[in-house]
Structures are given as structure tokens and as C-alpha cells.
Amino acid sequence: QVQLVESGGELVQAGGSLRLSCAASGRDFSRYDLGWFRQAPGKEREFVAACSWISSTLYADSVKGRFTVSRDNAKNTVSLQMNSLKPEDTAVYYCAANFRPWGGTPSSTQDLYVYWGQGTQVTVSS
């Protein structure tokens, strides 16, 4: 049974930092992109960041320079270090996996991500 389980979301003040983690289990994710998406209240889910299995990364413009995505293939985990948080970063953050064995730049297209976690709430107060 494939599972992606996020953790680390909480309430934080603007300017603060959080580290989200996602543990993937149930199959070998070493040839998958592992990505982060988020959905704010009343808005569509959007791409945040992703890391390919060769550790190539991609970021949304809104988080570039503030967020860092990384993974540990041996542990099937992906993390999202979020610094300089803003109230507009408030959302439910989802971890997802996309099978892309050829590596390269990871995808930001959420329809390609076949496995999803349940999400973790991040709230940034002003």
C-alpha cells in the first residue's frame, strides 16, 4: 500500500521558518519526482517545489529563494525548508510523487503526480 505522510506543519509568525517532511512508503520511489503542492482557502492547488531522483530541483516563482526542497533516496523522504514565511504562504501543503525514471528537471504539472499525501496545515500569522 503506497503512502505519503507529511509532517511539520504548524502556526508560525511571519518571517519565521518551518521544515516540512514527507515519508513515502509502499514502493521504491528512487525513480520518482517528489514534489510539494499547496492549497490555500478558496484557491486552487498550486505547485510549490519538486526534486527529481537525481536531485534536480524546480521552484515556483513565489517561493524561489525562500524555500529549499531536498530528498533522501535511501529513506524515501522529501523535505521542504521554508524560510522568511509570509501570510500568503498559509495553506495545506501536500507531498506528491510522479514516476519519471529518466530524471532531469522535475515536473510542476500536478496531473502527472499519481501519489498524494493527506496534507499538513501551515499557518503564517502577520
Residue, then its C-alpha position, 0 to 999 in steps of 0.5 A: q500500500v503506497q503512502l505519503v505522510e507529511s509532517g511539520g506543519e504548524l502556526v508560525q509568525a511571519g518571517g519565521s521558518l518551518r521544515l516540512s517532511c514527507a515519508a513515502s512508503g509502499r514502493d521504491f520511489s528512487r525513480y520518482d519526482l517528489g514534489w510539494f503542492r499547496q492549497a490555500p482557502g478558496k484557491e486552487r492547488e498550486f505547485v510549490a517545489a519538486c526534486s527529481w531522483i537525481s536531485s534536480t530541483l524546480y521552484a515556483d516563482s513565489v517561493k524561489g529563494r525562500f524555500t529549499v526542497s531536498r530528498d533522501n533516496a535511501k529513506n524515501t523522504v522529501s523535505l521542504q525548508m521554508n524560510s522568511l514565511k509570509p501570510e500568503d504562504t498559509a495553506v495545506y501543503y501536500c507531498a506528491a510523487n510522479f514516476r519519471p525514471w529518466g530524471g532531469t528537471p522535475s515536473s510542476t504539472q500536478d496531473l502527472y503526480v499519481y501519489w498524494g499525501q493527506g496534507t499538513q496545515v501551515t499557518v503564517s500569522s502577520 
